[in-house]
């Protein structure tokens, strides 16, 4: 399965938003700048996260985006759905009913083994993403960051919030 780079971009943006002081946010342009990404594309994806209720936008001179709920309540699956949609990756078209040996839908009442295997794999994939929160990822990133990187982040955020 291939996901757009917007999923990666917005997951990183949400981890960055999780590190902000409470009640603060960053504009999409700053989120794009932090990761050296295209600002217009980041803005488009942040709007999708906003429509999905993952982030909320704040207006005004200090406006921008912030997480709409605690980081531990936002999963990677929430981000995937906001950017890619929630449709199943595998779309069964029941081709076994076609061709010279096909039959009617009455002959094929249960999903075939291929459909069942893909459905089982997708359910496991979704469950795994639902089990990983932005809060966990932010905590892990903070624990791995060097003192120098933490200082650089704090200075950068301070400049953006000033």
BELRA-V747116 format. One record per residue. N is the residue number from 0. PSI is psi in degrees with one decimal (NA if undefined). OMEGA is omega in degrees with one decimal (* if undefined). Layout:
BEGIN
n->[N/N]
psi->[PSI/PSI]
omega->[OMEGA/OMEGA]
END
This chain:
BEGIN
n->[0/1/2/3/4/5/6/7/8/9/10/11/12/13/14/15/16/17/18/19/20/21/22/23/24/25/26/27/28/29/30/31/32/33/34/35/36/37/38/39/40/41/42/43/44/45/46/47/48/49/50/51/52/53/54/55/56/57/58/59/60/61/62/63/64/65/66/67/68/69/70/71/72/73/74/75/76/77/78/79/80/81/82/83/84/85/86/87/88/89/90/91/92/93/94/95/96/97/98/99/100/101/102/103/104/105/106/107/108/109/110/111/112/113/114/115/116/117/118/119/120/121/122/123/124/125/126/127/128/129/130/131/132/133/134/135/136/137/138/139/140/141/142/143/144/145/146/147/148/149/150/151/152/153/154/155/156/157/158/159/160/161]
psi->[137.5/129.4/154.6/158.8/-16.6/-30.3/-48.2/-47.3/-48.2/-29.5/-44.9/-40.2/-41.0/-37.3/-40.0/-43.5/-33.2/-23.4/-6.1/155.8/149.4/141.2/3.0/162.2/176.4/143.7/158.2/-34.6/-38.4/-38.9/-39.2/-43.7/-42.6/-34.0/10.4/53.0/167.6/119.5/-41.9/-39.9/-41.4/-42.7/-42.5/-44.5/-34.4/-34.1/-38.4/-41.2/-36.6/-45.4/-32.8/-4.7/14.5/-40.7/166.2/148.9/144.3/135.4/168.2/178.6/-32.0/24.4/177.6/-153.3/146.1/161.4/142.0/-13.9/172.3/142.9/-31.0/-9.9/4.3/121.7/164.3/-32.4/-38.1/-39.7/-44.0/-46.9/-40.7/-37.8/-43.1/-20.1/167.1/10.0/145.9/145.3/-37.3/126.2/104.4/127.3/8.2/48.1/-16.1/-15.5/-5.6/175.3/-176.5/-21.5/13.6/-174.7/-171.8/168.1/-24.0/-29.5/-18.5/65.0/-33.8/151.7/147.9/170.0/-34.1/-47.8/-45.4/-42.1/-45.2/-39.5/-41.2/-43.7/-41.5/-38.5/-40.5/-41.7/-46.8/-44.1/-40.9/-45.4/-34.3/-25.3/-1.2/118.0/156.6/-36.0/-44.0/-43.9/-39.7/-42.6/-42.9/-40.7/-41.3/-39.5/-30.8/-18.2/139.9/163.7/-38.5/-42.9/-40.7/-41.1/-44.5/-41.7/-47.0/-41.0/-43.6/-48.0/-43.5/-40.3/-39.7/-29.9/-12.5/NA]
omega->[179.3/176.2/178.2/178.7/177.4/177.6/178.3/-176.9/-175.8/174.8/177.1/179.0/179.5/176.4/176.8/178.4/179.2/-178.4/-177.0/173.3/-179.7/176.8/-179.8/178.3/177.7/174.8/179.4/180.0/178.1/177.0/177.0/179.8/-176.6/-178.6/-179.8/-178.8/179.3/-176.5/-177.8/-179.8/177.7/179.7/179.6/-178.7/177.0/175.3/177.2/177.1/178.5/178.7/-179.0/179.1/178.5/175.9/173.1/-179.7/177.8/-179.6/174.7/-176.8/178.5/-175.6/-179.9/-179.4/171.2/177.8/-177.0/178.4/-179.0/-176.7/178.9/178.5/178.7/-177.7/173.8/178.1/177.3/-179.6/178.5/-178.6/-179.5/-175.5/-173.5/-173.5/-175.3/-179.6/176.6/179.4/-179.5/178.9/179.5/178.7/177.1/179.7/178.6/177.8/-175.7/175.8/-174.1/-179.3/-179.4/-179.9/-179.2/178.4/176.8/179.4/-173.9/-176.3/-179.1/175.6/178.1/-179.9/179.6/178.2/-178.6/-179.3/179.0/179.3/178.6/179.1/179.8/177.7/178.5/179.0/179.1/-179.8/179.2/179.9/176.6/-178.1/179.8/-178.4/174.6/177.8/177.5/-179.6/178.3/178.6/-179.8/178.8/179.6/-179.0/-178.3/-175.2/175.1/177.2/179.4/180.0/177.5/178.3/179.4/178.4/-179.7/178.5/-179.2/179.2/178.7/177.5/-177.8/-178.5/-177.8/*]
END
